[in-house]
Amino acid sequence: MAEREVSDEDFQDILAQTRTFIQKEVIPRENEIAEKDLIPDDIRRKAADMGLFGYAIPQQWGGLGLDLTQDVELAMEFGYTSLALRSMFGTNNGIAGQVLVNFGTDEQKSEWLERIASGDVVASFALTEPEAGSNPAGLTTRAVLKDGKWTINGTKRFITNAPLADLFVVFARTRPADETGTGIAVFLVPADTAGVVVGPKDKKMGQEGAWTAEVAFDDVTVPESALVGGSEEAGYRAAMTSLARGRVHIAALAVGSAQRALDESVAFAAVTKQGGTPIGDFQLVQAMLADQQVGVSAGRALVRDAAQKYVSGEDRRIAPSVAKLYCTEMAGKVADLAVQVHGGTGYMRDVPVERIYREVRLLRLYEGTSEIQRLIIGGGLVREAKKAL
């Protein structure tokens, strides 16, 4: 296992600062974030000053250099409040930034990574299309090389941070898939490139303040140096590697949201009375709290185990999918129980569990739906069994 860039002692300081920031500066403004559908500028600046836009970017490129076992501890803190906070810098550290960290050329890293880590550049991961979501193999965006330049045509949708992006990490097909590979490559496309058109901000069920939009690429021309890794074959591998890492992160985020839902439920049950008796004294309410606690505890252990296996290289495929599947489904159940514990109060806007109920629903969809995770897990188990024959 590679040596950590950040010691356990130093990381505890980072974790404590992050927890204080969220508790004192973000949680009190959750309703403001939801009502205005944006993260206030002062919160954004504080997050950038703390290094949160680049916590998972190596230190040589200006980041904090946290590994995935440390990343998930932070993610559980981020999940405790409005998920828009994490979304603001999530693609910089995660699926977009990691493509550059793991597959970019030295020139590409030098040009972009320090600015991504500082928050001066917002990077956006442009993979999903109307006919290609959890399975990138179905994408239809095309890139054609002619006279030393790539021309990209296609449409992406549900692209996180698209309205704010300075850089799009764009996945496009350069040839049909065949026995030699998928034919998918990755390109770095500055947002101000001619032909890049960002659509209006999506109106979503939840996660107010986390902006997504459709992005069209209409005869967008970029130099050969925009090809990530200088290789057409790097694309699909870059997508799969980034998504697998991201799945462990999303699982941790789900645990954080579920912990908040549980804490809100316990606090409500302890003080809210029916017929003069705190509802927390009722056994059926205690049963709901118990089910929430079991789910959160199991999810936290699973996330930490999956992160450890990813960092050591023991399992970077099945374990991330197991963690994402369980934890995101668990968060949905815990949030549902939280609304039930709150009764009619839990159905009211501006009550934390109502927001959480809506926000966590998306976690079972992005970076690979629950159905895709089941296919990855089941297929992987069968392949391993066949290898052992």
Secondary structure, DSSP 8 states (H G I E B T S, - for coil): ----SS-HHHHHHHHHHHHHHIIIIIGGGHHHHHHHTS--HHHHHHHHHTTGGGTTS-GGGTS----HHHHHHHHHHHTTS-HHHHHHHHHHHTTTHHHHHHH--HHHHHHHHHHHHHTSS-EEEE--BTTBSS-GGG---EEEEETTEEEEEEEEEEEETGGG-SEEEEEEESS--BTTB--EEEEEEETTSTTEEEEEE---SS-TT--EEEEEEEEEEEEGGGBGGG-TTHHHHHHHHHHHHHHHHHHHHHHHHHHHHHHHHHHHHHH-EETTEEGGGSHHHHHHHHHHHHHHHHHHHHHHHHHHHHHHTS-SSHHHHHHHHHHHHHHHHHHHHHHHHHGGGGGSTTSHHHHHHHHGGGGGTTTS-HHHHHHHHHHHHHHHHHHT-
